[in-house]
Amino acid sequence: MIACRIEPKGQIEPEGEGVWRSTGSDPQFRLTHPRGGRLFPFRLAGGWVRIRADLEGLGHTKPVPLLYVDDGSGFREDEAVRLELREDGGIDDLVRLPRRVRGLRLDPLAAS
């Protein structure tokens, strides 16, 4: 198991310990190695991985999380994986990653 660290990439800012606030319509997190550094300084093998996270929208906002995988060609909209949100606001999905993974990005509030 690899526990990734989230780093704000755009349109999102911290609002407390483990709490983030969107500042735009397309907030993004990079998923990085837990010790920091480059996006993935190691080669992440493809295959099935389990993605778990807790998300909660405020007000009428319902999160529609998307996982973007960079296989060396950059993050592409047509390759994004829509993650299913449980009733309690959590994500617990199995996702098949391509053979080569160069980076991961989580967009927690994609347009639904």
C-alpha positions in Angstrom: 0.0 0.0 0.0 1.2 3.5 -0.8 -0.4 6.3 1.1 -0.2 9.4 -1.1 0.1 12.9 0.1 -2.2 15.6 -1.5 -0.7 18.9 -2.6 -2.9 21.7 -3.9 -2.3 22.3 -7.6 -4.8 25.0 -8.5 -8.0 26.7 -7.4 -7.9 25.4 -3.9 -6.5 26.6 -0.6 -6.2 25.3 3.0 -8.9 26.3 5.5 -7.7 24.2 8.5 -6.2 20.8 9.2 -7.3 18.5 6.4 -9.9 21.0 5.2 -9.7 22.7 1.8 -11.8 25.4 0.1 -12.3 25.6 -3.6 -11.5 29.1 -5.1 -12.8 28.2 -8.5 -14.7 25.7 -10.6 -11.8 23.3 -11.2 -9.9 22.6 -8.0 -7.0 20.1 -8.3 -4.7 18.1 -6.1 -1.5 16.4 -7.1 -1.0 13.0 -5.5 2.6 12.7 -4.4 4.9 10.3 -2.6 4.3 10.5 1.2 7.9 11.7 1.7 7.3 14.6 -0.7 9.5 15.5 -3.6 8.6 14.9 -7.2 5.2 13.7 -8.3 6.3 10.1 -8.2 10.1 9.7 -7.9 9.6 6.0 -8.1 7.9 4.0 -10.9 4.4 3.3 -9.9 3.4 0.0 -11.4 0.1 -0.3 -13.3 -2.7 -2.6 -12.5 -5.5 -2.5 -10.0 -5.2 0.0 -7.1 -7.6 1.0 -4.3 -8.4 4.7 -4.0 -9.7 5.9 -0.7 -10.5 9.4 0.5 -13.1 11.4 2.4 -14.8 14.2 0.6 -17.6 16.5 1.7 -19.2 19.4 -0.2 -20.6 22.4 1.6 -24.1 23.6 1.0 -25.6 22.3 -2.3 -22.2 21.3 -3.7 -22.0 17.6 -4.4 -18.4 16.5 -5.1 -17.9 14.6 -8.4 -14.3 13.4 -8.1 -12.2 12.6 -11.1 -8.8 10.8 -11.1 -6.4 11.8 -13.8 -3.5 9.5 -14.7 -0.4 10.7 -16.6 1.1 7.8 -18.5 3.8 10.0 -20.0 1.4 11.8 -22.4 0.2 14.3 -19.8 -3.2 14.5 -18.0 -6.0 14.0 -20.5 -9.7 14.6 -20.0 -10.6 11.6 -22.1 -8.6 9.3 -19.8 -10.0 10.6 -16.5 -11.6 8.1 -14.2 -14.8 9.1 -12.5 -14.7 8.0 -8.9 -17.9 6.9 -7.2 -18.9 8.9 -4.1 -20.5 6.8 -1.3 -23.5 8.1 0.7 -21.2 9.1 3.6 -19.1 11.2 1.3 -16.2 8.8 1.0 -14.4 7.3 -1.9 -13.4 3.6 -1.9 -12.9 2.5 -5.5 -10.8 0.0 -7.4 -9.2 1.6 -10.4 -7.1 0.0 -13.1 -4.0 2.1 -13.8 -2.1 1.9 -17.1 1.2 0.1 -17.3 3.2 3.2 -16.9 2.2 5.9 -14.4 4.1 9.2 -14.3 1.7 11.2 -12.2 -1.7 11.3 -10.5 -4.1 14.2 -10.1 -7.4 14.3 -8.2 -10.1 16.8 -9.2 -12.6 16.6 -6.3 -15.3 18.9 -7.8 -15.5 18.1 -11.5 -18.6 19.4 -13.3 -21.4 16.9 -13.1 
